[in-house]
């Protein structure tokens, strides 16, 4: 029997070669045991693997028997997803507002991960390049790179915003879209079960009438399938809107350019005073040329990029064109997708001002600065019309500094670094690690910004807040703290011991984050990769040897799973075994697993 991932890789290739192909008989791949080991491997290392849903089901206790029971329920179509447990987390952009988060049971996560692998093999090859959210090897940074590369010369931005996009996905429309590509009633029925599973809030059951499964593994992919229709519509709109320009070079620019060429040709033939006279005429004409628009700008163009439900449209045209595009979007989103385009938040912004996209301020430069560039390194206006990405300092950075308690604002408006009381209880190494993670996180994300250097003030505030937190912990002064951790070369860091010897944790240098390659939202792409190797966990389970007592006579072996190795104390035998193996999983017999659970 061929490995399932190899079959899915072939499906992916077929989907890429023939984007109109309709797929059937996909449900049978849900009934193959090998794909569940791959799914478990993708999930068990996540922090949420040990988080409970509405019951006690977690990654702990995974076994071949568990896979068999899932496959049996799927085969006779009695599998019924459990409701998700709803909790609330703070929104990043507004700490006062809460965002609902659903936590499925681990069994549901496992089945959803297998579903995701199958659906991704079918749909990933047909998604357009303008889509970047929740896709393999794509991220916010790939969307921003496309924007910076393709949106040059834009005059207007249309910032798209769909009201409650993920909560308002219409189930009937989504199932209809799935049926266009996948003719397998059992797959559709299973997805529909997940859509209608509902949620528990304060142990009260609520039905779900719209939206994708809260916190579900397949939710991002289902949202991309839904919004793929929006991508296709905007591309069709682009083909109708784009108009080539007539007479690209303006008469004024062409006439002056021809005069300069004649003068340049004369300069090669004359010398002495006559050359000086020609130069005196040439230089002011050349300077004037750099102030005149080159093209007539009669052409019209539309560019588009989307990350999840956040999209930006660039328009080379006038404001009336933007209004027309906005009305077409509202009509399509309302009539076809059964959602609503927010009139208040879908803004039309002139490109000389900043539009907001993925946490960056985006604008187009208006600069007559002359530099050498282009073919032959001739002098030209290299910056004019180029897209500029900026860190929103007064918005995002100030909000972070005050929300985290890194600094306070003085009467003159400047910021003053202070210690953070809630970090004083941590070790010195943990305090520096927290500050480093926060600073690197911001600087890595904004590493593409043209005003990146302005983050040096954030780095200063973070460093001195860190030092003051350490000083508060040791009840000493700032200067004594710096002297205590000084390494003798002008830098400071926290010394610590490792097996390789003594090391020192230095405070992060923000400038190291500039110019690094963009991070990607990595999603396991096992479904579209050739070849297959049985993973070690599957080998360990099929070996039928308890890694704790060594017995080979048990009729049932399962995986004991923990959330973090550092939480183990090393007192129990199973803890010592996991620490020695440096693994979060231990394959044990049923008796040993019961003994471990009862002693917890």
Secondary structure, DSSP 8 states (H G I E B T S, - for coil): ---HHHHHHHHHHHHHH-TT--EE--GGGGG-THHHHHHHHHHTTSGGGG---SSS--STTEEHHHHHHHHHHHHTT------EEEEEEE-SS-TTSEEEEEE--HHHHHHHHHHHHHHHHHHGGGS-TTB-TT-TTB-HHHHHHHHHHH-TT--EEEEE-BTTTTTS--HHHHHHHHHHHEE-HHHHHHHHHHHT--EEETTEEE---SSS-TT-SSHHHHHHHHHHHHHHHHHHHHHHH-B--SS-B-HHHHHHHHHHHHHHHHHTT--HHHHHHHHHHHHHHHHHHTTS-SB----BEEEEEEETTEEEEEEES-HHHHHHHHHHHHHHHHHTS---B-TTTSEEEETTS-EEETTEEEEE------EEETGGGEEE-SSTT-EEEEE-IIIIIHHHHHHTTSEEE-TTS-EEE---GGGTTS-HHHHHHHHHHHHHHHHHHTTT-TTGGGGHHHHHHHHHHHHHHHHHHHT--HHHHHHHHB-SSS-BEEEEEETTEEEEEE---GGGGTT-----B----GGGSS-----HHHHHHHTT--TTT--S--S-EEEEE-S-GGG--S-SHHHHHHHHHT-SEEEEEHHHHHHHHHH-
